């Protein structure tokens, strides 16, 4: 396995041993629906209906592990704020935003896309998620801190400029990327998405741009309908001047820790190095874990910790250590929080884990993952111009 990965030096690690966490309690007011998994459907023969996977409990545990867990001394807390409409229009169309506003005014629960429910309180939470992420990015741009984490919900990376999708209303990470580009201090931004699902909304929004490198490591799930027409396949590489600036890494089910590390070192790090961003955004989902109800990728705490270390090295090499992390999926109510903790330990270059794995080790198939990554690498080297150096 390759080991040529940038890692922070001891001096830089000492200089950034904190993470600035942005949060607002109002985001807990988004309440999707009860039903069979995320459908909102009661078939009449199931006694115990589930909370929607994207429920407040999962984020409450992320919040509490950062506030009371072993990593608490490294976290500084900042209160988020709601986004305003003019900020949303930097990425989303006015027609789409008007649709969301009208849905909120109705005061009734509605399904904007399969599994994506807006209820009373959802629009307020979505505005807070977007604004809180923008505040975290502005914090970095204003040199108040180098490593910031937007702990937000509802998630955003499936939200496209014109439509909701996959539990997402507003694309929080994409709005932060636009803010960085519009600030005048960043000319190129890399957005690396490790959520188990393809970050199709972010990719769609920057598909014609050579100013944003969007990279998505995801389960090979393909399209799931009209709200998610993108497949996340390796041939979706951008168009026009954006040709080659969307890199998809669909990975086999069960890829696991070593497979993800191989994908990061063999595909992601070289692509980012060639692109040369001056801002790095890590789009984080713990639904790639071994025990998530929405994913099958078998990452454990160790895998997330290693991804955190690699991304810290990428930020040190390219963006003067500036790294914004934006929360997306992660639906195992306890294990997602533990995996978040492990990832932040990696980002902060904490020498030894402060928490042991809360559940167990899960088998992984490294050989299958290596074969998939090598195939993707070959495709990218043939068809992605900037990776060829041309």
FIVOSE-801636 format. One record per residue (C-alpha): x, y, z; residue in three letters. Coordinates in steps of 0.001 Angstrom, whole numbers, plus 500000, padded with zeros to 6 digits. Layout:
XYZala/...
END
This chain:
500000500000500000unk/501236503476499150unk/502522505603501995unk/503500508787500135unk/500993510986501918unk/501522514445503283unk/501367514538507063unk/501488517570509321unk/504828518313510902unk/505110518388514696unk/505399522180514599unk/502245522628512537unk/500395520109514707unk/501194522088517816unk/500048525302516124unk/496574523916515310unk/495565521584518140unk/492026522961518237unk/488891522715516157unk/486423525588516057unk/482945524039516164unk/479945525950514792unk/476494524927516020unk/472984526250516701unk/470281524484518741unk/467598525574516260unk/468769522873513864unk/467229520271516183unk/463735521528515219unk/463757519746511878unk/461540516670512349unk/461138514481509278unk/458603511706509801unk/457905508307511367unk/457491505259509176unk/459327502320507649unk/462914503573507447unk/462817506894505511unk/459543506376503611unk/457117507927506051unk/454890504960505254unk/452847503031507818unk/451893499699506217unk/449501498925509050unk/451167495686510102unk/454302497069511842unk/453839497906515518unk/456983500040515985unk/457573502667513319unk/461050504122513063unk/462232507666513303unk/463468508942509969unk/467233508158509721unk/468011511889509610unk/466689512619513075unk/467881514938515806unk/469167512167518083unk/472145511367515860unk/473315514981515984unk/472636515269519709unk/475188512502520239unk/477734514202517990unk/477168517367519979unk/477555515626523341unk/480672513619522430unk/482406516852521428unk/481244518711524528unk/481816516012527148unk/484072513443525525unk/487880513257525647unk/488258515643522712unk/486366518449524490unk/489541520367525524unk/490399520751521823unk/487020522216520800unk/486126525909520793unk/482423526623520357unk/480758529249518193unk/477064529947517649unk/475772529743514100unk/473184531961512447unk/470547531671509719unk/471472532313506109unk/469676535066504218unk/468061534595500831unk/470710536549498912unk/473346534119500213unk/471325531110499081unk/471070532528495559unk/474832532218495166unk/474222528519494483unk/470477527863494258unk/467993529301491762unk/465409531837492873unk/462594529545491640unk/463782526731493878unk/464179528942496934unk/460683530343496374unk/459378526772496280unk/460961526061499668unk/459596529286501152unk/456079528480499937unk/456331524924501286unk/457267526339504679unk/454416528860504616unk/451885526097504089unk/452570524848507603unk/452065521276506453unk/454441518363506079unk/455358517710502466unk/457675515348500602unk/459928517320498246unk/461792514229497009unk/461730510547497997unk/462497510381501712unk/462982514156501899unk/460284515652504091unk/459792519297505043unk/457848519831508251unk/457141522896510395unk/460554523946511696unk/462485522379508811unk/463021525617506869unk/464313527378509967unk/466723524491510561unk/467846524493506926unk/468545528228507020unk/470546527728510219unk/472517524855508676unk/473442526980505664unk/474235530096507689unk/476203528191510302unk/478352526636507568unk/478889530058506006unk/479909531421509415unk/482464528634509784unk/483956529396506365unk/484023533139507053unk/485784532411510348unk/488587530734508395unk/488674533409505689unk/489007536101508370unk/491990534222509866unk/490271533612513214unk/491096529914512986unk/492387527370510524unk/490347524265511300unk/486572524640511587unk/483764522119511773unk/480167522980510878unk/478025520571512891unk/474837521036510907unk/471555519417509929unk/469612518926507768unk/472466517769505521unk/473100519386502156unk/475346517649499643unk/472480516137497596unk/470703519489497237unk/471198520649493660unk/470793524232492447unk/467202523521491414unk/465889520755493676unk/465911518951497010unk/467203515408497247unk/468365512772499711unk/467218514470502969unk/468835517749501776unk/467248521159501130unk/470166523594500898unk/473699522656499892unk/475660523878502899unk/479117522880501660unk/478565524288498163unk/477454527623499616unk/480666527726501658unk/482726526971498533unk/481015529853496721unk/481737532158499652unk/485423531244499535unk/485615531885495786unk/483712535165496040unk/485895536402498895unk/488748537187496534unk/491234535357498739unk/490652531909497209unk/490957531143493527unk/490617527351493707unk/488751525165496202unk/488866521384496628unk/485738519743498074unk/486375516150499186unk/483206514193500032unk/483466510959502064unk/479746510494502726unk/478619507007501650unk/476425508541498928unk/477543510481495880unk/477735514228496559unk/475672514821493441unk/474338518245494372unk/477788519715494907unk/479071518091491719unk/476106519389489726unk/476605522939490936unk/480264523074489892unk/480133520727486906unk/481176523437484450unk/483822525062486663unk/487587524611486749unk/487772526591490001unk/486381523768492131unk/487677520211492281unk/484846518008493537unk/485876514513494622unk/483402511979495969unk/484200508594497529unk/480945506704497735unk/479099503421497599unk/478426502389494007unk/474659503008494220unk/473923504684490873unk/470958506965490234unk/467906506704492473unk/465392508553490331unk/464466511973488979unk/465670513797492086unk/469086512108491792unk/469746511520488073unk/473522511536488533unk/475030508050488825unk/478311508875490550unk/480143506819487937unk/483740507408486895unk/482700508884483537unk/480929511842485170unk/483973514129485028unk/482533517574484273unk/481893519433481019unk/483232522463479155unk/485994524146481159unk/485004521911484068unk/486042518788482189unk/488094516666484563unk/487297518631487708unk/484697516203489048unk/486344512951490144unk/484107510115491279unk/485446507176493264unk/482641504591493488unk/483883501874495833unk/482691498276496307unk/480538497418499293unk/482721496426502224unk/485737498448501097unk/486747499133504708unk/489553501086506371unk/492519499969504286unk/490593500244501040unk/489571503815501829unk/493119504706502787unk/494317503268499483unk/491740505324497579unk/492757508464499452unk/496495508013498894unk/496328506735495313unk/493537508938493910unk/492486511809496129unk/495838513138497338unk/497477513106493870unk/494438514790492288unk/494367517534494914unk/498124517982494623unk/497875518470490857unk/494876520821491238unk/496609523026493829unk/493704524464495858unk/494074527304498325unk/491059526155500379unk/490060522609501324unk/486530521547502308unk/485949518068503735unk/482328516960503331unk/481853514417506106unk/479404511551506465unk/479758508744508985unk/477298506650506974unk/480320504926505415unk/480793503132508739unk/480477499401509305unk/477233499736511233unk/475296502467509439unk/471766501559508284unk/472256503609505106unk/475664502333503959unk/477728499218503366unk/481319500441503340unk/482614498977506638unk/484716501908507841unk/485587501791511542unk/486879504441513907unk/490419503659512749unk/489463504363509153unk/487948507735509993unk/490946508618512093unk/493259507876509165unk/491126509932506761unk/491356512822509225unk/495149512540509280unk/495348512476505493unk/493072515490505096unk/495081517433507664unk/498170516719505576unk/496402517882502420unk/495403521142504099unk/498922521725505410unk/500359521176501946unk/497912523282499935unk/495824525719501978unk/498150526866504759unk/496425524430507093unk/492955525855506412unk/490326523125506507unk/486541523415506737unk/484615520261507641unk/480871520130506958unk/478622517481508504unk/476439515369506207unk/475101511852506842unk/475775509327509580unk/472715507517510915unk/473824505023513555unk/472859507102516561unk/475921506217518672unk/478572504917516291unk/478382507985514031unk/479395510122517007unk/482319507827517836unk/483502507931514209unk/483281511724514213unk/485412511786517351unk/488004509529515720unk/488145511638512558unk/488706514822514517unk/491485513123516486unk/493109512405513133unk/492619515956511882unk/494131517327515092unk/497021514854514861unk/496401513576518388unk/499065510853518828unk/496953508115520423unk/493208507385520332unk/491358508544523433unk/488438506169522824unk/488429502501521890unk/486040501326519213unk/482566501300520706unk/481271498303518807unk/483662495940517044unk/485951495341514116unk/484232494480510859unk/485888492391508105unk/486966494199504946unk/488034493108501513unk/491123495124500654unk/491962493251497450unk/488614494108495843unk/489023497751496814unk/492559497928495435unk/491383496502492099unk/488576499062491909unk/490878501968492757unk/493452500892490180unk/490731500728487523unk/489478504207488449unk/493037505553488456unk/493621504201484938unk/490417505806483678unk/491244509175485220unk/494791509123483851unk/493405508640480348unk/490472511035480341unk/491165513794482888unk/493319516471481222unk/494811518185484258unk/495788514849485812unk/497721514085482649unk/499480517435482962unk/498082518676479644unk/
END
